[in-house]
Amino acid sequence: MNDPLKARLAKLQKFSESAKRRANLYSDIAKMDDSKTARSLGALQKAPAPGKKLQKIGFLMLWIPEPTGVTCAIGGPMIVAGRYLDKKYNGSTIRDIGHHTKNTMSTISDFRNTVN
């Protein structure tokens, strides 16, 4: 009969190997020096934050004094939409993914060391 701890350890080793391959892939992508590739990967290096921009514009429109009040009517929904986008939009970059992968690798290796 197979020991459940050994089966779990084998599964964790597979996860660890996968995380190492992923981290190496991300570091290789980040090291690319081609200008066209670097330009196309720019969105992955610096993720846009449309929610924050929308909130800022909404606050500006809300604070601009205007006799008809149109900007106040538009500013409020823009702020709400910006907050919604902040919650739902995934603005992760390659650096964030690399940090999470390294944390996962260290957690897996710590667990593996305590099991051995």
Summary of the structure (lengths in Angstrom):
residues: 116
radius of gyration: 23.0
end to end distance: 19.4
largest distance: 81.1
contacts: 288
relative contact order: 0.16
helix: 79%
strand: 0%
